[in-house]
């Protein structure tokens, strides 16, 4: 989110005073792409690449500034950081403050506390770390985080600190050999190469997607712009006026690449990765080509340049506008259509223009008043005051008195803590405990069977009732659950469960189960991909003499139940203690359930295959209860809520009793 040079005294756009009209136009395209993508406007399927383009611009402009200052012997890290703070912090602080105020009126206590922490991290320029730590399977949906977009500002700020610091250190070390400039360039090349290598590796092996927020995986993007800056400075210092890169054909190719990436639906889940090279290359070509800098260029058109001017503030405002507008529309029962999106775009433009004129420009131009000391003092005091408010909010548990009491159960339903939550592996197969398989149920005993709960979050959600039923039946249990990793046999795996950590986890779990007599009971639960993979795994386990307890799929709700419950209650102005819907085939996944029954039909007389169907708990007489007795049955779009998990104990108690009988019958036959 970078300024493209220096304005003339009149404030008009000119291409002769160091201000790059082409870069400002590129900023305009980038922010339009990001807004179009976030607002789900057709034609912007890959608009998220706008952030990558911004990073190239940042790298080019900041490296130009740093290297020129180093060459002239006037570089100061403090002055550089304060320059960036003057540019970024004031408008950011205003947006954060407004989001916190609005959140007071519309956000539940628990979510408000998260929002406050995210706001604090944004002001400290570490929100990329904060959002990465909240990036798990059950993290709050992106559309409930008004400051999610600030991760890129934090990443830029971190680049502002380490890039000039490294350049300065290398410059000083190499000064004795009079090769400082070349040494800095080589250092930047090395860092860019290492970052790109890490990015490509992480895109293939990091199932958590943490590289999305990581400067380590994205440093090569601003450094791509930085290396262009270094090449330009070297060329000019050697008296070479023009480069073969300064070509209108290369500029057109760059614009085509960026525009094409904006339109084409790129795989965001593996971003950044190999395909990220395309928009970075496009932006680099545009910056290096230096075309369209004349006042008669299409890029110099006033609307284009104005949006470029406002791009930083537009970027700051657009996401909170989207998040809070969605909430406002949902509470009133309105759909998000074209008219609503147009209004949101206009709101973002107006707020961006006002922020630019009333916040950005005064702080940047009134330097006699906004001295570095005064700016730093104002920023420090405001941060300290806000930190105090955050502390007070935590002491008061998010100020629950702000909202009606009848909304409290919906917030409780969202909690994802289950017994032994520390044993649930993330998508990279990491967990907080050192045990290979955590235990539940009864203590292990020689004459009693052991069960293993195997699957993804759709298995782990039943840990409380499974554990209670196991304890009542004297069964020792082991936990083998991993986020976004359904249980499968490798040769039947497909769809989403293709990450290496998932394949390895399933392989090791299967080997463990088959290598010994215990666990003799295998409880399978997953967000199943197809009936064939269920059949393949079940056949393998039954053939090995295991008793299989298969948990059938529940409901496919397709919306965030607690959120919709909140919206409905606010709309009617009172508590809704019961909410039931027709048990339609789509909701109950009747076709898929029929396919599962079909592939397992050949085992219908096998006492070692036991089916647990949770549908019988939440559905009856042609209706399914989403809310019953003032409690939500689900915590999101599909997972059961912890507050009502105990209602499934009876199902697993029946299954475990049947498993014990099947085991005893098998022993009698062996005798």
C-alpha positions in Angstrom: 0.0 0.0 0.0 2.7 2.4 -1.1 2.9 5.9 -2.4 4.4 6.0 -5.8 6.8 8.9 -5.5 6.8 12.6 -4.6 4.0 15.0 -5.6 4.8 18.4 -7.0 4.0 21.4 -4.9 0.7 22.0 -6.7 -0.5 18.5 -5.9 -1.2 17.7 -9.5 -0.2 14.5 -11.1 3.0 14.9 -13.1 5.4 12.5 -14.6 8.4 14.7 -14.4 8.9 15.3 -10.7 9.8 11.7 -9.8 6.1 10.7 -9.4 5.4 7.5 -11.3 2.0 7.7 -13.0 2.3 4.1 -14.1 2.9 2.9 -10.6 0.0 4.9 -9.2 -2.2 3.4 -11.9 -0.9 -0.1 -10.9 -1.9 0.7 -7.3 -5.4 1.6 -8.6 -5.7 -1.6 -10.4 -4.5 -3.6 -7.4 -6.9 -2.1 -5.0 -9.8 -2.5 -7.5 -8.8 -6.2 -7.8 -8.7 -6.7 -4.1 -12.1 -5.0 -3.5 -13.7 -6.8 -6.4 -12.5 -10.2 -5.0 -13.5 -9.5 -1.5 -16.9 -8.2 -2.5 -17.4 -11.3 -4.7 -17.9 -9.3 -7.9 -17.9 -11.3 -11.1 -14.6 -10.9 -13.1 -12.4 -10.7 -10.0 -12.0 -14.4 -9.2 -8.2 -13.9 -8.7 -8.3 -10.4 -7.3 -6.4 -11.3 -4.2 -3.2 -11.0 -6.3 -3.6 -7.3 -5.8 -1.9 -7.7 -2.5 1.1 -9.4 -4.2 1.3 -6.5 -6.7 1.3 -4.0 -3.8 4.2 -5.8 -2.3 6.2 -5.5 -5.5 5.5 -1.7 -5.5 6.5 -1.5 -1.9 9.8 -3.3 -2.5 10.7 -1.1 -5.5 10.0 2.2 -3.9 11.5 1.5 -0.5 14.6 -0.2 -1.8 15.1 2.8 -4.1 14.8 5.1 -1.1 17.2 3.1 1.0 19.9 2.5 -1.6 19.9 6.1 -2.7 20.3 7.3 0.9 23.1 4.8 1.5 24.9 6.0 -1.6 24.6 9.6 -0.5 25.6 8.8 3.0 22.4 10.1 4.6 20.6 6.9 5.5 19.0 6.7 8.9 16.9 3.7 10.0 15.1 5.8 12.5 14.2 8.5 9.9 13.1 5.8 7.5 10.9 4.0 10.0 9.4 7.4 11.0 8.7 8.2 7.4 6.8 4.9 7.0 5.0 5.5 10.3 3.8 8.9 9.1 2.5 7.3 6.0 0.8 4.2 7.5 -0.1 4.6 11.1 -2.7 7.5 11.3 -5.2 6.1 8.8 -4.7 2.6 10.3 -5.4 3.9 13.8 -8.6 5.6 12.7 -9.9 2.4 11.0 -9.0 0.3 14.0 -10.8 2.7 16.4 -13.9 2.8 14.3 -14.1 -1.0 14.0 -13.7 -1.3 17.8 -16.5 1.2 18.4 -18.9 -0.6 15.9 -17.9 -4.0 17.4 -19.1 -2.8 20.8 -22.7 -2.7 19.4 -22.7 -5.8 17.2 -20.2 -8.3 18.5 -20.7 -11.0 21.2 -18.4 -10.8 24.2 -16.1 -13.7 23.3 -15.7 -12.5 19.7 -15.3 -8.9 20.9 -12.3 -10.0 22.9 -10.8 -11.6 19.9 -11.5 -8.5 17.8 -9.7 -6.3 20.4 -6.7 -8.5 20.4 -6.6 -8.4 16.6 -6.9 -4.7 16.7 -4.0 -4.4 19.2 -1.9 -6.7 17.0 -2.8 -4.5 13.9 -1.6 -1.4 15.7 1.6 -3.2 16.8 2.1 -4.5 13.2 2.1 -8.1 14.2 -1.4 -9.0 13.0 0.0 -11.4 10.4 1.2 -13.5 13.3 -2.1 -13.1 15.2 -4.2 -14.2 12.3 -1.9 -17.1 11.5 -2.3 -18.4 15.0 -6.1 -18.1 14.5 -5.9 -19.9 11.2 -7.0 -23.4 12.3 -9.9 -25.4 11.0 -12.3 -24.0 13.6 -11.0 -20.4 13.5 -13.6 -17.6 13.1 -14.8 -17.2 9.6 -12.9 -14.5 7.6 -16.1 -12.5 7.2 -16.4 -12.1 11.0 -12.9 -10.5 11.3 -13.1 -6.8 10.4 -9.3 -6.3 10.6 -8.2 -9.5 8.8 -6.8 -7.5 5.9 -4.3 -5.7 8.2 -2.1 -8.8 8.0 -0.5 -7.4 4.8 0.3 -4.0 6.5 2.0 -5.9 9.3 4.0 -7.9 6.8 5.0 -4.7 4.9 6.1 -3.0 8.2 8.3 -6.0 9.0 9.8 -5.6 5.6 10.4 -1.9 6.3 12.4 -2.9 9.3 14.6 -5.8 8.2 15.3 -4.8 4.6 16.9 -1.5 5.3 18.6 -2.9 8.4 20.2 -5.7 6.3 21.1 -3.3 3.6 22.8 -0.9 6.1 24.7 -3.7 7.8 26.0 -5.2 4.5 26.8 -1.8 3.2 29.0 -1.0 6.3 30.7 -4.3 6.2 31.5 -4.1 2.5 32.5 -0.4 2.7 36.2 -1.3 3.2 36.3 -3.0 -0.2 34.4 -0.2 -1.9 31.9 -2.7 -3.2 29.0 -1.9 -0.9 26.3 -1.5 -3.6 27.2 -4.8 -5.2 27.3 -6.6 -1.8 23.9 -5.3 -0.9 22.4 -6.3 -4.2 23.9 -9.8 -3.8 22.5 -10.0 -0.3 19.0 -9.1 -1.5 19.3 -11.6 -4.3 20.2 -14.3 -1.8 17.3 -13.4 0.5 14.9 -13.4 -2.4 16.0 -16.8 -3.6 15.8 -18.3 -0.2 12.4 -16.8 0.4 11.1 -18.1 -3.0 12.5 -21.6 -2.3 10.8 -21.6 1.1 7.5 -20.4 -0.4 7.5 -23.1 -3.0 8.3 -25.8 -0.5 5.7 -24.6 2.0 3.0 -24.4 -0.7 3.4 -28.2 -1.1 4.0 -29.3 2.5 2.4 -26.8 4.8 -1.2 -28.1 5.2 -2.0 -25.3 7.6 -1.4 -22.6 5.0 0.6 -20.5 7.5 2.9 -19.3 4.7 0.0 -17.1 3.5 0.7 -14.7 6.4 4.5 -15.2 6.5 7.1 -12.7 5.5 9.5 -15.6 5.2 7.4 -17.0 2.4 6.6 -13.6 0.8 9.8 -11.6 1.2 10.7 -12.5 -2.4 7.7 -10.5 -3.6 8.8 -7.0 -2.4 12.4 -8.1 -3.1 11.5 -8.6 -6.7 10.7 -4.9 -6.8 13.7 -4.1 -4.8 16.1 -5.9 -7.2 14.6 -3.8 -10.1 15.3 -0.7 -8.1 18.9 -1.9 -7.5 19.4 -2.6 -11.2 18.1 0.9 -12.1 20.3 2.7 -9.7 23.4 0.8 -10.8 22.6 1.4 -14.5 22.2 5.1 -13.9 25.3 5.3 -11.8 27.2 3.9 -14.8 25.8 6.4 -17.1 23.4 4.1 -19.0 20.3 6.1 -19.7 17.9 3.3 -20.9 17.4 -0.4 -20.5 16.0 -3.0 -22.8 13.4 -3.5 -20.2 12.0 -0.1 -20.8 9.7 -1.3 -23.6 6.0 -0.7 -24.2 5.7 -4.4 -25.3 7.0 -5.6 -21.9 4.7 -3.1 -20.2 1.7 -4.4 -22.1 2.8 -8.0 -21.2 3.0 -7.0 -17.6 -0.5 -5.4 -17.6 -1.9 -8.4 -19.4 -0.4 -10.8 -16.8 -1.7 -8.8 -13.8 -5.2 -8.4 -15.4 -5.3 -12.1 -16.4 -4.4 -13.2 -12.9 -7.1 -10.9 -11.5 -9.7 -12.4 -13.7 -8.7 -16.1 -13.6 -9.8 -18.2 -10.6 -6.3 -19.0 -9.1 -6.0 -21.6 -6.3 -6.0 -19.3 -3.3 -5.6 -22.3 -0.9 -2.0 -22.9 -2.2 -1.0 -19.2 -2.1 1.7 -18.1 -2.3 3.2 -20.7 -4.5 4.5 -21.4 -8.0 1.6 -19.5 -9.6 2.3 -16.4 -7.6 5.3 -15.9 -9.9 2.9 -14.8 -12.6 1.4 -11.6 -11.0 4.8 -10.8 -9.5 6.4 -11.0 -12.9 3.6 -8.9 -14.4 4.0 -6.2 -11.7 7.8 -6.3 -12.1 7.6 -5.8 -15.9 5.3 -2.8 -15.4 7.6 -1.2 -12.9 10.7 -1.9 -14.9 9.3 -0.8 -18.3 8.5 2.7 -17.0 5.9 3.2 -19.7 2.8 5.4 -19.6 4.4 8.1 -17.4 3.3 11.0 -19.7 0.4 13.2 -18.9 -1.3 12.1 -22.1 -1.2 8.5 -21.2 -4.4 6.6 -20.4 -2.8 5.8 -17.0 -2.8 9.5 -16.3 -6.5 9.8 -16.4 -7.8 11.6 -13.3 -10.1 8.7 -12.1 -7.3 6.3 -12.3 -4.8 8.5 -10.5 -7.3 9.5 -7.8 -8.1 5.8 -7.0 -4.3 5.3 -6.9 -4.0 8.2 -4.5 -6.8 6.8 -2.3 -5.8 3.1 -2.7 -4.2 2.8 0.8 -7.3 4.2 2.5 -9.7 2.3 0.3 -7.9 -0.9 1.2 -8.1 0.0 4.9 -11.8 0.7 4.8 -13.2 -1.8 2.3 -13.0 -5.0 4.5 -14.6 -3.5 7.6 -17.3 -2.1 5.3 -17.9 -5.6 3.9 -17.9 -7.4 7.3 -20.2 -5.0 9.1 -22.5 -4.5 6.1 -22.9 -8.3 5.9 -23.9 -8.4 9.5 -26.3 -5.5 9.2 -28.0 -7.1 6.1 -28.2 -10.5 7.7 -29.9 -9.2 10.8 -32.5 -7.6 8.7 -33.0 -10.6 6.5 -31.7 -9.0 3.3 -29.7 -10.9 0.6 -26.4 -9.6 -0.6 -27.1 -8.7 -4.2 -25.7 -6.4 -6.9 -27.3 -3.2 -5.5 -25.9 -3.9 -2.0 -22.4 -4.6 -3.4 -22.5 -1.3 -5.4 -23.3 0.6 -2.2 -20.4 -1.1 -0.4 -18.0 -0.2 -3.2 -19.2 3.4 -3.1 -18.9 3.5 0.7 -15.3 2.2 0.4 -14.5 4.8 -2.2 -16.0 7.7 -0.2 -14.4 6.6 3.1 -11.1 6.1 1.3 -11.3 9.6 -0.2 -12.2 11.2 3.1 -9.4 9.3 4.9 -6.9 10.4 2.3 -7.9 14.0 2.6 -8.6 14.3 6.3 -6.1 11.9 7.8 -3.3 10.9 5.5 -2.6 14.3 3.8 -2.7 16.5 6.9 -0.2 14.3 8.8 2.1 14.0 5.7 2.0 17.7 4.7 1.8 19.5 8.1 5.3 18.5 9.2 5.8 21.6 11.3 3.0 20.4 13.5 3.4 16.7 13.1 7.0 16.5 13.9 8.5 13.0 14.4 8.5 13.4 18.2 4.9 14.6 18.3 3.8 11.8 15.9 5.6 9.2 18.0 4.1 10.6 21.2 0.6 10.6 19.8 0.9 7.1 18.5 2.4 5.8 21.7 -0.2 7.4 23.9 -3.1 6.2 21.8 -1.7 2.7 21.7 -1.2 2.7 25.5 -4.8 3.9 26.0 -6.2 1.3 23.7 -4.1 -1.4 25.4 -5.6 -0.3 28.7 -9.1 -0.6 27.3 -8.3 -4.1 26.0 -7.1 -5.1 29.5 -10.3 -3.7 31.0 -12.4 -5.6 28.5 -10.7 -8.9 29.4 -11.2 -8.2 33.1 -14.9 -7.7 32.4 -15.2 -10.7 30.1 -16.0 -8.7 27.0 -18.6 -6.5 28.7 -21.5 -9.0 28.3 -24.1 -6.5 29.5 -23.8 -4.7 26.1 -26.1 -7.3 24.5 -29.3 -9.2 25.4 -28.8 -12.2 27.6 -30.7 -14.5 25.2 -27.8 -14.3 22.7 -25.4 -15.9 25.2 -26.3 -19.5 24.3 -25.3 -18.9 20.7 -21.9 -17.8 21.8 -21.5 -20.8 24.1 -22.5 -23.1 21.2 -19.5 -21.8 19.2 -16.9 -23.0 21.6 -14.9 -25.8 20.1 -13.2 -27.1 23.2 -13.7 -30.9 23.7 -12.2 -33.3 26.2 -8.5 -33.6 25.6 -8.5 -30.9 23.0 -4.7 -30.8 23.3 -4.7 -34.2 21.6 -6.4 -33.1 18.4 -3.7 -32.8 15.7 -3.6 -29.8 13.3 -3.4 -30.3 9.6 0.4 -30.5 9.8 -0.1 -33.5 12.2 1.2 -31.5 15.2 -0.5 -31.5 18.7 0.3 -30.1 22.1 0.9 -33.4 23.9 3.9 -35.7 23.4 1.8 -38.9 23.6 1.5 -40.7 20.2 -2.2 -41.5 21.0 -3.9 -39.8 23.9 -6.2 -41.9 26.1 -9.9 -41.7 27.0 -12.4 -43.9 28.8 -11.2 -46.5 31.4 -7.7 -47.2 32.4 -6.0 -50.0 30.3 -6.6 -53.5 31.6 -5.4 -56.9 30.3 -8.8 -58.4 30.2 -10.6 -55.4 28.7 -10.7 -54.3 25.0 -9.2 -51.0 23.7 -11.0 -48.8 21.2 -9.4 -46.1 19.0 -11.3 -43.1 17.7 -10.0 -42.4 14.2 -10.8 -39.6 11.8 -11.0 -35.9 11.4 -12.9 -33.2 13.3 -16.1 -35.1 12.5 -14.8 -37.9 14.7 -13.2 -35.7 17.3 -16.5 -33.8 17.9 -17.9 -37.0 19.5 -15.0 -37.5 21.9 -17.2 -36.5 24.9 -20.0 -39.0 24.3 -17.5 -41.7 23.1 -15.4 -41.2 26.2 -18.4 -41.4 28.6 -19.7 -44.5 26.9 -16.3 -46.1 27.0 -15.9 -45.4 30.6 -19.3 -46.9 31.4 -18.4 -50.1 29.6 -14.9 -50.5 30.9 -13.2 -49.7 27.6 -9.9 -48.0 27.3 -9.7 -45.6 24.4 -7.0 -44.0 22.2 -7.4 -40.8 20.2 -6.2 -40.7 16.5 -7.8 -37.5 15.1 -6.4 -34.9 12.8 -7.8 -31.7 11.4 -9.1 -31.9 7.8 -7.8 -35.5 7.5 -10.6 -38.0 7.1 -9.7 -41.7 7.7 -8.9 -43.5 4.5 -6.8 -46.3 3.0 -4.2 -44.7 0.6 -5.4 -46.4 -2.6 -8.9 -45.1 -2.0 -7.9 -41.6 -1.0 -9.1 -38.7 -3.1 -10.4 -35.1 -3.0 -9.2 -32.9 -0.2 -7.2 -35.4 1.9 -4.1 -35.3 -0.3 -1.7 -33.5 2.0 1.4 -35.4 2.9 0.9 -35.1 6.7 -2.6 -36.5 6.3 -1.5 -39.5 4.2 1.3 -40.2 6.7 -0.9 -40.0 9.7 -3.5 -42.4 8.2 -0.8 -44.8 7.1 0.8 -44.9 10.6 -2.6 -45.2 12.3 -3.6 -48.1 10.1 -0.3 -49.8 10.6 -0.7 -49.4 14.4 -4.2 -50.8 14.4 -3.3 -53.8 12.3 0.0 -54.7 14.0 -1.6 -56.0 17.2 -4.7 -57.4 18.8 -5.6 -54.2 20.5 -7.2 -51.8 19.8 -9.8 -54.3 18.7 -12.6 -51.7 18.4 -12.1 -49.0 15.7 -14.5 -46.0 15.9 -14.5 -44.3 12.5 -15.9 -40.8 11.9 -15.0 -38.3 9.1 -16.3 -35.8 6.6 -16.4 -38.7 4.2 -15.5 -38.1 0.5 -17.3 -41.0 -1.0 -18.8 -44.4 -0.1 -16.0 -46.3 -1.8 -13.4 -45.1 0.6 -15.6 -46.1 3.6 -16.0 -49.5 2.1 -12.2 -50.0 1.4 -11.2 -49.0 5.0 -14.0 -51.0 6.6 -13.2 -54.1 4.6 -9.5 -53.9 5.6 -10.3 -53.6 9.3 -13.0 -56.3 9.3 -10.6 -58.7 7.5 -8.1 -58.1 10.3 -10.6 -59.1 12.9 -11.4 -55.7 14.2 -14.9 -54.5 15.3 -15.8 -51.3 13.4 -18.1 -48.7 14.8 -19.0 -46.4 11.9 -20.4 -43.0 12.6 -22.8 -41.9 9.8 -22.8 -38.3 8.5 -25.2 -36.0 10.2 -26.6 -32.8 8.6 -25.4 -30.6 5.8 -26.7 -27.2 7.1 -24.8 -24.9 4.7 -24.8 -21.9 7.0 -23.3 -20.9 10.3 -26.0 -22.0 12.7 -25.0 -19.9 15.8 -24.6 -16.8 13.6 -28.0 -17.3 11.9 -29.6 -18.0 15.3 -28.2 -14.7 16.6 -29.5 -12.8 13.6 -33.0 -14.4 13.8 -33.3 -13.5 17.5 -32.1 -10.0 17.0 -34.6 -9.6 14.2 -37.6 -10.7 16.4 -36.2 -9.1 19.5 -36.6 -12.1 21.8 -35.2 -15.6 22.5 -35.8 -18.4 20.0 -35.7 -21.6 22.1 -36.7 -24.0 19.4 -35.8 -24.0 15.7 -36.7 -27.0 13.6 -36.6 -27.4 9.8 -37.9 -30.0 7.4 -35.7 -33.1 7.1 -35.1 -32.6 3.3 -32.9 -35.0 1.3 -30.3 -32.3 0.9 -30.2 -31.5 4.6 -29.9 -35.1 5.7 -27.7 -36.2 2.8 -30.0 -39.0 2.1 -28.5 -40.0 -1.3 -25.0 -40.2 0.2 -26.3 -42.1 3.2 -28.0 -44.6 0.8 -24.7 -45.1 -1.1 -22.9 -45.9 2.2 -25.6 -48.4 3.1 -25.3 -49.9 -0.3 -21.6 -50.6 -0.2 -21.8 -52.0 3.3 -24.9 -54.1 2.7 -22.7 -57.2 2.3 -21.7 -56.9 5.9 -25.3 -56.5 7.3 -25.1 -59.8 9.1 -21.6 -59.2 10.5 -21.8 -58.4 14.2 -18.4 -56.7 14.0 -19.8 -53.9 11.9 -21.8 -51.5 14.0 -23.5 -48.4 12.6 -24.0 -45.3 14.8 -26.5 -42.9 13.2 -26.6 -39.5 15.1 -29.5 -38.4 12.8 -31.9 -40.2 15.1 -30.9 -37.8 17.9 -31.6 -34.5 16.2 -34.3 -35.5 13.7 -37.8 -37.0 14.3 -41.2 -37.0 12.7 -39.9 -35.4 9.5 -38.1 -32.5 11.2 -34.6 -31.8 12.3 -33.9 -29.6 15.4 -31.2 -27.0 14.9 -32.0 -25.5 18.3 -33.8 -27.3 21.0 -34.6 -26.3 24.6 -32.6 -23.1 24.1 -29.4 -24.9 23.0 -27.9 -25.1 19.5 -27.3 -28.6 18.2 -24.4 -27.4 16.0 -21.5 -25.0 16.5 -21.0 -24.1 12.8 -22.3 -25.4 9.5 -22.0 -29.1 10.3 -20.2 -29.9 13.6 -22.2 -30.7 16.7 -22.0 -28.2 19.6 -20.2 -29.2 22.8 -23.1 -28.0 25.0 -25.3 -30.7 23.5 -22.7 -33.4 22.9 -23.9 -35.5 25.8 -27.2 -36.4 24.0 -25.2 -38.8 21.8 -23.9 -40.9 24.7 -26.7 -43.4 24.4 -25.8 -44.2 20.8 -22.2 -45.0 21.6 -23.2 -46.9 24.8 -25.4 -49.2 22.7 -22.6 -49.6 20.1 -19.9 -50.4 22.7 -22.2 -53.0 24.4 -22.7 -54.6 21.0 -19.0 -54.6 20.4 -18.3 -56.3 23.7 -20.9 -59.0 22.9 -19.3 -59.5 19.4 -15.9 -59.9 21.0 -17.1 -62.4 23.5 -18.9 -64.4 20.8 -15.7 -64.4 18.8 -13.7 -65.7 21.8 -16.2 -68.5 22.3 -15.9 -69.6 18.7 -12.2 -69.7 19.1 -12.4 -71.8 22.2 
